[in-house]
């Protein structure tokens, strides 16, 4: 028989999230196009905070790479 704490743990594993360094959560979706759009949109939000265009581009690519690596790591452990 499952206890209450075991049920909570299994629910947490069922809903897989990747977490940005700004604490924004992105749902790890089986639909890769939708997840890719969510990552790109969030990275663009980071870039908007930068006034320097070169820094904004770098930040956008950095955040995209960070979230992609986290998504792949999470998917590999499921």
C-alpha positions as MATLAB code, in Angstrom:
seq = 'XXXXXXXXXXXXXXXXXXXXXXXXXXXXXXXXXXXXXXXXXXXXXXXXXXXXXXXXXXXXXXXXXXXXXXXXXXXXXX';
ca = [
       0.000    0.000    0.000;
       1.340    3.415   -0.964;
       1.692    5.977    1.774;
       0.809    9.633    1.324;
       4.455   10.680    0.975;
       5.084    8.000   -1.665;
       2.087    9.212   -3.665;
       3.398   12.808   -3.549;
       6.830   11.696   -4.752;
       5.376    9.730   -7.659;
       3.228   12.732   -8.700;
       6.290   14.992   -8.654;
       8.129   12.590  -10.946;
       5.146   12.450  -13.313;
       5.249   16.207  -13.872;
       8.763   16.890  -15.087;
       9.947   20.467  -15.088;
      13.169   22.131  -16.067;
      14.135   25.135  -14.026;
      15.858   28.218  -15.412;
      18.423   30.037  -13.304;
      15.815   32.785  -12.779;
      13.522   30.104  -11.206;
      11.132   30.058  -14.217;
       9.688   26.579  -14.754;
       9.257   24.995  -18.179;
       7.274   21.803  -18.527;
       9.216   18.959  -20.101;
       6.858   18.033  -22.925;
       6.813   15.038  -25.230;
       5.995   17.535  -28.007;
       9.495   18.769  -28.803;
       8.322   21.653  -31.021;
       6.178   23.108  -28.240;
       8.955   22.693  -25.674;
      11.447   24.273  -28.082;
       9.154   27.269  -28.551;
       8.779   27.626  -24.779;
      12.570   27.606  -24.369;
      13.058   30.117  -27.193;
      10.365   32.426  -25.816;
      11.851   32.361  -22.342;
      15.367   32.970  -23.667;
      14.037   35.951  -25.642;
      12.635   37.385  -22.396;
      16.120   37.201  -20.874;
      17.550   38.969  -23.937;
      15.028   41.814  -23.670;
      16.505   42.750  -20.293;
      19.866   43.601  -21.912;
      20.360   46.992  -23.550;
      23.517   46.033  -25.456;
      22.582   44.036  -28.587;
      25.692   41.849  -28.446;
      25.084   41.010  -24.791;
      21.395   40.360  -25.488;
      22.231   37.902  -28.270;
      24.814   36.163  -26.096;
      22.364   35.941  -23.184;
      19.605   34.520  -25.377;
      21.873   31.800  -26.769;
      23.309   31.061  -23.319;
      19.861   30.584  -21.770;
      18.687   28.445  -24.704;
      21.722   26.195  -24.341;
      21.289   25.968  -20.571;
      17.643   24.932  -20.859;
      18.285   22.482  -23.706;
      21.006   20.757  -21.685;
      18.693   20.579  -18.662;
      15.884   19.141  -20.809;
      18.169   16.470  -22.261;
      19.551   15.592  -18.833;
      16.039   15.281  -17.419;
      14.829   13.219  -20.382;
      17.777   10.854  -20.012;
      16.861   10.139  -16.396;
      13.150    9.463  -16.972;
];
